Amino acid sequence: MATLVVLTREPTGAASVLPSLALLDHRVAAVPLAADSLVDPADADVLVVDGRQELAAARSVCQLARSTGLQIPLLLVLTEGGLAAVTPAWGCSDIVLSTAGPAELEARLRLLGSQVAAAEPAGDVLEAGELVIDTAAYSARVRGQALNLTYKEFELLRHLAQHPGRVFTRAQLLDEVWGYDYYGGTRTVDVHVRRLRAKLGAEHDQLIGTVRNVGYRFVLRPTVD
Protein backbone atom coordinates (compact mmCIF):
# COMPACT_ATOMS: atom_id res chain seq x y z
CA MET A 1 0.00 0.00 0.00
CA ALA A 2 1.41 3.38 -1.04
CA THR A 3 0.75 6.82 0.36
CA LEU A 4 -0.34 9.26 -2.33
CA VAL A 5 -0.65 13.01 -1.89
CA VAL A 6 -2.82 14.64 -4.55
CA LEU A 7 -2.23 18.33 -5.26
CA THR A 8 -5.44 19.74 -6.69
CA ARG A 9 -7.82 22.68 -6.65
CA GLU A 10 -10.79 20.38 -7.14
CA PRO A 11 -13.25 20.93 -4.26
CA THR A 12 -14.18 17.26 -4.18
CA GLY A 13 -10.57 16.21 -3.75
CA ALA A 14 -8.79 13.18 -5.19
CA ALA A 15 -11.97 11.32 -6.10
CA SER A 16 -12.58 13.45 -9.19
CA VAL A 17 -8.92 13.83 -10.18
CA LEU A 18 -8.34 10.11 -10.64
CA PRO A 19 -11.59 8.18 -10.12
CA SER A 20 -9.71 4.87 -10.42
CA LEU A 21 -7.96 5.59 -7.12
CA ALA A 22 -11.17 4.67 -5.34
CA LEU A 23 -10.77 1.10 -6.66
CA LEU A 24 -7.19 0.71 -5.42
CA ASP A 25 -5.88 -0.02 -1.94
CA HIS A 26 -3.74 3.06 -1.30
CA ARG A 27 -3.73 5.80 1.30
CA VAL A 28 -4.77 9.04 -0.40
CA ALA A 29 -4.73 12.61 0.85
CA ALA A 30 -5.60 15.80 -1.04
CA VAL A 31 -3.88 19.16 -0.52
CA PRO A 32 -4.17 22.47 -2.39
CA LEU A 33 -2.30 22.77 -5.69
CA ALA A 34 0.30 25.29 -4.51
CA ALA A 35 4.04 25.51 -3.96
CA ASP A 36 3.70 25.54 -0.18
CA SER A 37 1.85 22.21 -0.31
CA LEU A 38 4.95 20.28 -1.39
CA VAL A 39 5.52 17.59 1.20
CA ASP A 40 8.58 16.02 2.74
CA PRO A 41 9.58 12.62 1.25
CA ALA A 42 8.70 10.94 4.55
CA ASP A 43 5.06 11.91 4.10
CA ALA A 44 4.34 10.42 0.69
CA ASP A 45 5.45 7.75 -1.76
CA VAL A 46 4.04 9.51 -4.83
CA LEU A 47 3.03 13.11 -5.40
CA VAL A 48 0.06 13.33 -7.79
CA VAL A 49 -0.22 16.72 -9.50
CA ASP A 50 -3.60 17.67 -10.99
CA GLY A 51 -2.92 19.40 -14.31
CA ARG A 52 -6.32 18.85 -15.92
CA GLN A 53 -7.41 22.50 -15.73
CA GLU A 54 -4.44 24.26 -14.12
CA LEU A 55 -1.56 23.53 -16.49
CA ALA A 56 0.50 26.58 -15.52
CA ALA A 57 0.13 25.89 -11.80
CA ALA A 58 0.93 22.20 -12.26
CA ARG A 59 4.05 23.03 -14.26
CA SER A 60 5.24 25.49 -11.61
CA VAL A 61 4.77 22.95 -8.82
CA CYS A 62 6.61 20.21 -10.74
CA GLN A 63 9.52 22.48 -11.62
CA LEU A 64 9.78 23.81 -8.08
CA ALA A 65 9.80 20.28 -6.67
CA ARG A 66 12.71 19.32 -8.90
CA SER A 67 14.66 22.55 -8.47
CA THR A 68 14.57 22.09 -4.69
CA GLY A 69 15.75 18.49 -4.93
CA LEU A 70 12.49 16.82 -3.87
CA GLN A 71 12.89 13.19 -4.92
CA ILE A 72 9.32 11.93 -4.55
CA PRO A 73 8.03 10.66 -7.91
CA LEU A 74 5.71 13.18 -9.56
CA LEU A 75 2.71 11.72 -11.39
CA LEU A 76 1.08 14.39 -13.54
CA VAL A 77 -2.64 13.94 -14.28
CA LEU A 78 -3.89 15.42 -17.56
CA THR A 79 -6.76 15.38 -19.96
CA GLU A 80 -5.88 14.28 -23.48
CA GLY A 81 -5.85 17.90 -24.63
CA GLY A 82 -3.10 18.79 -22.18
CA LEU A 83 -0.58 16.23 -23.42
CA ALA A 84 0.82 18.51 -26.12
CA ALA A 85 1.83 21.15 -23.59
CA VAL A 86 4.12 18.96 -21.48
CA THR A 87 7.90 18.95 -22.08
CA PRO A 88 10.80 17.25 -20.25
CA ALA A 89 11.56 20.61 -18.59
CA TRP A 90 8.47 20.13 -16.42
CA GLY A 91 10.37 17.48 -14.46
CA CYS A 92 7.44 15.11 -13.86
CA SER A 93 8.25 11.40 -13.46
CA ASP A 94 5.26 10.12 -15.42
CA ILE A 95 1.98 11.24 -16.97
CA VAL A 96 -1.42 9.60 -16.75
CA LEU A 97 -4.79 10.56 -18.20
CA SER A 98 -7.54 11.22 -15.69
CA THR A 99 -9.61 8.54 -17.42
CA ALA A 100 -7.03 5.78 -16.84
CA GLY A 101 -8.44 2.54 -15.52
CA PRO A 102 -7.34 0.96 -12.23
CA ALA A 103 -5.03 -1.60 -13.89
CA GLU A 104 -3.10 1.06 -15.81
CA LEU A 105 -2.92 3.37 -12.81
CA GLU A 106 -1.68 0.59 -10.53
CA ALA A 107 1.01 -0.36 -13.07
CA ARG A 108 2.23 3.23 -13.29
CA LEU A 109 2.36 3.57 -9.51
CA ARG A 110 4.28 0.32 -9.27
CA LEU A 111 6.84 1.54 -11.83
CA LEU A 112 7.25 4.82 -9.96
CA GLY A 113 7.86 2.86 -6.79
CA SER A 114 10.60 0.85 -8.51
CA GLN A 115 12.30 4.10 -9.55
CA VAL A 116 12.54 5.14 -5.92
CA ALA A 117 13.96 1.75 -4.92
CA ALA A 118 16.59 2.01 -7.66
CA ALA A 119 17.59 5.50 -6.59
CA GLU A 120 17.94 4.84 -2.88
CA PRO A 121 21.57 4.38 -1.88
CA ALA A 122 22.64 1.19 -0.11
CA GLY A 123 25.29 2.61 2.17
CA ASP A 124 27.91 4.13 -0.12
CA VAL A 125 26.50 2.50 -3.26
CA LEU A 126 24.14 4.06 -5.80
CA GLU A 127 22.46 1.74 -8.29
CA ALA A 128 20.54 2.62 -11.44
CA GLY A 129 19.86 -0.47 -13.48
CA GLU A 130 23.21 -1.86 -14.65
CA LEU A 131 25.12 1.18 -13.42
CA VAL A 132 26.64 0.85 -9.93
CA ILE A 133 28.42 3.82 -8.32
CA ASP A 134 30.54 3.19 -5.23
CA THR A 135 30.91 6.65 -3.71
CA ALA A 136 33.40 5.51 -1.06
CA ALA A 137 35.73 3.83 -3.56
CA TYR A 138 35.25 6.51 -6.23
CA SER A 139 34.41 3.86 -8.80
CA ALA A 140 31.59 3.24 -11.25
CA ARG A 141 30.73 0.05 -13.10
CA VAL A 142 28.37 -0.91 -15.91
CA ARG A 143 27.52 -4.61 -16.09
CA GLY A 144 30.43 -5.20 -13.75
CA GLN A 145 32.92 -3.44 -16.03
CA ALA A 146 34.76 -0.53 -14.45
CA LEU A 147 34.42 2.88 -16.12
CA ASN A 148 37.70 4.73 -16.49
CA LEU A 149 36.49 8.09 -15.18
CA THR A 150 38.46 11.15 -14.27
CA TYR A 151 37.85 12.69 -10.86
CA LYS A 152 35.52 15.39 -12.21
CA GLU A 153 33.69 12.93 -14.47
CA PHE A 154 33.02 10.75 -11.43
CA GLU A 155 31.95 13.72 -9.31
CA LEU A 156 29.54 14.88 -12.03
CA LEU A 157 28.05 11.41 -12.45
CA ARG A 158 27.70 10.95 -8.70
CA HIS A 159 26.09 14.36 -8.22
CA LEU A 160 23.49 13.74 -10.93
CA ALA A 161 22.77 10.18 -9.74
CA GLN A 162 22.24 11.36 -6.16
CA HIS A 163 19.42 13.63 -7.39
CA PRO A 164 17.49 11.53 -9.94
CA GLY A 165 15.00 13.53 -11.97
CA ARG A 166 16.22 16.90 -10.74
CA VAL A 167 17.19 19.29 -13.53
CA PHE A 168 20.46 21.16 -13.05
CA THR A 169 21.49 24.16 -15.11
CA ARG A 170 25.08 24.26 -16.32
CA ALA A 171 25.77 27.10 -13.91
CA GLN A 172 24.43 25.05 -10.99
CA LEU A 173 26.64 22.11 -11.91
CA LEU A 174 29.67 24.38 -12.11
CA ASP A 175 28.90 25.70 -8.63
CA GLU A 176 28.09 22.35 -7.05
CA VAL A 177 30.63 20.05 -8.75
CA TRP A 178 33.51 22.34 -9.70
CA GLY A 179 33.02 24.84 -6.89
CA TYR A 180 32.50 28.58 -6.63
CA ASP A 181 36.19 29.26 -7.22
CA TYR A 182 36.12 27.74 -10.70
CA TYR A 183 36.42 30.39 -13.38
CA GLY A 184 35.89 28.28 -16.50
CA GLY A 185 32.84 28.59 -18.74
CA THR A 186 29.73 26.43 -18.78
CA ARG A 187 31.03 24.66 -21.88
CA THR A 188 33.16 22.63 -19.44
CA VAL A 189 29.97 20.92 -18.28
CA ASP A 190 28.97 20.00 -21.83
CA VAL A 191 32.42 18.52 -22.50
CA HIS A 192 32.31 16.38 -19.37
CA VAL A 193 28.76 15.21 -20.10
CA ARG A 194 29.81 14.21 -23.61
CA ARG A 195 32.76 12.23 -22.24
CA LEU A 196 30.60 10.58 -19.59
CA ARG A 197 28.04 9.48 -22.15
CA ALA A 198 30.78 8.03 -24.35
CA LYS A 199 32.14 6.01 -21.42
CA LEU A 200 28.69 4.82 -20.36
CA GLY A 201 28.16 3.49 -23.88
CA ALA A 202 25.28 3.64 -26.31
CA GLU A 203 23.02 1.45 -24.15
CA HIS A 204 23.36 3.64 -21.06
CA ASP A 205 24.20 7.16 -22.24
CA GLN A 206 20.55 8.18 -21.88
CA LEU A 207 20.96 7.99 -18.11
CA ILE A 208 22.22 11.55 -18.46
CA GLY A 209 19.32 13.38 -20.05
CA THR A 210 19.41 16.77 -21.71
CA VAL A 211 16.63 19.23 -20.90
CA ARG A 212 16.65 21.59 -23.85
CA ASN A 213 17.58 25.19 -23.03
CA VAL A 214 17.94 24.29 -19.35
CA GLY A 215 20.63 21.72 -18.52
CA TYR A 216 20.95 18.08 -17.51
CA ARG A 217 19.31 15.50 -15.26
CA PHE A 218 19.80 11.86 -14.28
CA VAL A 219 17.10 9.73 -15.90
CA LEU A 220 16.31 6.38 -14.26
CA ARG A 221 13.77 5.37 -16.88
CA PRO A 222 14.70 7.04 -20.20
CA THR A 223 11.84 8.13 -22.43
CA VAL A 224 11.70 9.44 -25.95
CA ASP A 225 11.29 13.23 -26.05
Residue pairs with C-beta under 8 A, 6 or more apart in sequence:
1 25
1 26
1 27
2 26
2 27
2 45
2 46
2 109
2 113
3 26
3 27
3 29
3 43
3 44
3 45
3 46
4 14
4 21
4 26
4 27
4 28
4 29
4 44
4 45
4 46
4 47
4 48
4 109
5 29
5 30
5 31
5 39
5 43
5 44
5 46
5 47
5 48
6 13
6 14
6 17
6 18
6 28
6 29
6 30
6 31
6 48
6 50
7 30
7 31
7 32
7 33
7 34
7 37
7 47
7 48
7 49
7 50
7 58
7 61
8 14
8 17
8 30
8 31
8 32
8 33
8 50
9 32
9 33
9 50
9 53
9 54
9 57
10 16
10 17
10 30
10 50
13 30
14 21
14 28
14 29
14 30
14 48
15 21
15 22
17 30
17 48
17 50
17 52
17 77
17 98
18 48
18 77
18 96
18 98
18 100
18 105
19 98
20 100
20 101
20 102
20 104
20 105
21 28
21 105
23 102
24 102
24 105
24 106
24 109
26 109
29 44
31 37
31 39
33 49
33 50
33 54
33 57
33 58
33 61
34 57
34 61
35 60
35 61
35 64
37 61
38 47
38 61
38 64
38 65
38 68
38 70
39 47
39 72
41 70
41 71
41 72
44 72
45 72
45 73
45 113
45 116
46 72
46 73
46 74
46 75
46 109
46 112
46 113
47 65
47 70
47 72
47 73
47 74
47 75
48 75
48 77
49 58
49 61
49 62
49 74
49 75
49 76
49 77
49 92
50 58
50 77
51 57
51 58
51 59
51 76
51 77
51 78
51 82
51 86
52 77
52 78
52 79
52 82
52 98
55 82
55 85
58 76
59 90
62 74
62 76
62 90
62 91
62 92
63 89
63 90
63 91
63 167
65 72
65 74
65 91
66 74
66 91
66 165
66 166
66 167
66 217
67 91
67 166
67 167
69 163
69 166
71 116
71 119
71 163
71 164
71 165
71 166
72 116
73 93
73 94
73 112
73 113
73 115
73 116
73 165
74 91
74 92
74 93
74 94
74 165
75 92
75 93
75 94
75 95
75 96
75 108
75 109
75 112
76 86
76 90
76 92
76 94
76 95
76 96
77 95
77 96
77 97
77 98
78 86
78 95
78 96
78 97
78 98
79 97
79 98
80 97
83 95
86 92
86 95
87 212
87 225
88 209
88 211
88 212
88 225
89 167
89 211
89 212
89 213
89 214
91 165
91 166
91 167
91 217
93 112
93 115
93 165
94 108
94 111
94 112
96 104
96 105
96 108
100 108
111 221
115 164
115 220
115 221
118 127
118 128
118 129
118 220
119 126
119 128
119 161
119 164
119 220
121 135
121 162
123 136
124 134
124 135
124 136
124 137
125 132
125 133
125 134
125 135
126 132
126 133
126 135
126 158
126 161
126 162
127 133
128 161
128 164
128 207
128 218
128 220
129 204
129 207
129 220
130 142
130 143
130 204
131 140
131 141
131 142
131 161
131 200
131 204
131 207
132 140
132 141
132 142
133 139
133 140
133 157
133 158
133 161
134 140
134 141
135 158
138 151
138 154
139 146
139 147
139 154
140 146
140 147
140 149
140 154
140 157
141 147
142 200
142 201
142 204
147 199
147 200
148 199
149 157
149 196
149 199
150 195
152 177
152 178
152 192
153 192
153 195
153 196
153 199
155 177
156 173
156 177
156 189
156 192
156 193
156 196
157 196
157 208
159 168
159 173
159 176
159 177
160 168
160 208
160 216
160 217
160 218
161 207
161 218
163 218
164 217
164 218
164 219
164 220
165 217
165 218
165 219
165 220
166 217
166 218
167 211
167 214
167 215
167 216
167 217
168 176
168 215
168 216
168 217
169 214
169 215
170 186
170 189
170 190
170 215
170 216
171 186
172 215
173 189
173 215
173 216
174 182
174 184
174 186
174 188
174 189
178 184
178 188
182 188
189 215
189 216
193 208
193 216
196 208
197 205
197 208
198 205
200 207
200 208
206 219
206 222
207 218
207 219
207 220
207 222
208 216
208 217
208 218
208 219
209 216
209 217
209 218
209 219
209 222
210 216
211 217
